[in-house]
Amino acid sequence: MAGHSKWNNIKRRKESQDAKKAKIFTKLSKEIYAAVRSGGTDPAVNLRLRMALAKARAENIPSDNIDRTIKKAAGSTDNIQYEEMTYEGYGPGGAAVMVKALTDNKNRTAAEIRHAFSRNGGNLGENGCVAFLFTRKGQLIMERSTDINVDDIMLDAIEAGAEDVEADEHAFYIQTAPENFEEVKMELEKQGCHFVNAEVTMIPETKAELADEQAEQMVHLVEKLEDNDDVQHVYHNFEISDSQLNQFT
């Protein structure tokens, strides 16, 4: 899972902070809206809303913005209906790509995603063509530092209910069953753990290592997809090497 940490480094280096924040606000506001419309305004019983609110607060979205979005969704008369869509395909070199979107115009979104694939060395496939290569898991990512005891972190995570813990020179990667994600996160936070990323996500079962030219195309493909306001998540199995990271950033 080292690729996740490296991929975040790419995004941090290449995106301007203002543009990045605006995109995040748009996507999370849309997610909050859709969560309220599908499950109500009470985060105690609406898990999707609870997770969306946690992400919004982690990104420092103002409470007033969040409250306005919830109230608008709860009493909406504007006939906006966001549909959840999943697109699957292959990037350069056959890397697997799965895209989750919330859209009020399926034709527009499908055309834009197809265009992103075709212009960046990939192709959009049929539903199910790569889904079997991913497993839904909770994932908590914690950066490594010299004052962290590896054995203690791994033991604490397993005792809290985590399924697996991996580590590399950059970070710890803690995996949970989706239904245990919140419980494990809260327990570890009580013990002083701080996470740079925490979400229920899709974990690839296999990794794709690409030659430099294909890797550069893959970086451009994922960036183009993530830049689309309708796209909420992009999952892939591309494993970028340290040399490629330095080359493309």
Protein Blocks (a to p, Z undefined) as FASTA:
>chain_A
ZZmmmmmmmmmmmpcfklmmmmmmmmmmmmmmmmmmmnojalklmmklmmmmmmmmmnop
afklmmmmmmmmmmgcklpacdddddddddehhiacddddddfbfklmmmmmmmmmmmno
pacddehklmmmpccdddddddddfkbcfklmmmmmmmnopabdcddfkbccddddfklm
mmmmmmmmmnopacfbdcdddddfbdcdddfklmmmmmmmmmmmmmpmklmbdcdfbdcd
fklmmmmZZ
